[in-house]
Amino acid sequence: MENIVIDSTNLENALESLKKSVQKLNENSDKTIQDIIEDSCVKRFEYTLETSWKLMKRILKKIYGKNEQELTINNIFRFMKGYGFITNWENWKNYYAGRNDTSHEYNLEKSRELLKIIPDFITDTEFFINKLKKDI
């Protein structure tokens, strides 16, 4: 088996960066600055989600012996729910769909919608990190 490292440091750093952007967005009342910070929140959401699911995939391969064919994006989330690392796989499916909507085509309305789910994403990602640190 290939040497797979299970380390949440990159995810923790990405999440912290996202949380800082959200905090700055909430603190700022200047519309122009808010627009810029919203873009930052969307981008930071995208790479935090990307880091999350890639870490989940490594866990499933190394700890649970899953193979590449089993690890479609929805299966990754289903398996992680089944093993107790996340609380709701459909939330993660929706986060991933939101990421696809914003990363493949810039659309202001879709970005605004994505901003609404970021607080739940932060909570769910914190749960994942805490569970990971406790169990692995």
Residue pairs with C-beta under 8 A, 6 or more apart in sequence:
1 62
4 58
4 61
4 62
5 58
6 55
6 58
6 59
6 62
6 63
6 132
6 136
8 55
8 129
8 132
8 133
10 51
10 55
11 48
11 51
11 52
11 55
11 125
11 128
11 129
12 129
14 44
14 47
14 48
14 51
15 48
15 122
15 125
15 126
15 129
17 44
17 48
18 41
18 44
18 45
18 48
18 118
18 122
19 122
21 37
21 40
21 41
21 44
22 41
22 118
22 119
22 122
24 37
25 34
25 37
25 38
25 41
28 34
28 37
38 111
38 112
38 115
39 111
41 115
41 118
42 102
42 111
42 114
42 115
45 98
45 99
45 114
45 118
45 121
46 99
46 102
46 103
48 121
48 125
49 95
49 96
49 99
49 121
50 99
52 92
52 125
52 128
53 73
53 76
53 77
53 92
53 96
55 132
56 76
56 77
56 79
56 80
56 85
56 128
57 71
57 76
59 80
59 85
59 132
59 136
60 66
60 70
60 71
60 76
60 79
60 80
61 67
61 71
63 136
64 79
64 83
66 79
70 79
71 79
73 93
73 96
74 89
74 93
77 86
77 89
77 90
77 92
77 93
77 96
78 89
80 86
80 89
80 92
80 128
81 87
81 88
81 89
84 131
84 135
85 128
85 131
85 132
85 135
86 92
86 124
86 127
86 128
86 131
87 124
87 127
88 124
91 120
91 121
91 124
92 124
94 117
95 117
95 121
95 124
98 110
98 113
98 114
98 117
99 114
101 107
101 110
101 113
101 114
102 110
102 111
102 114
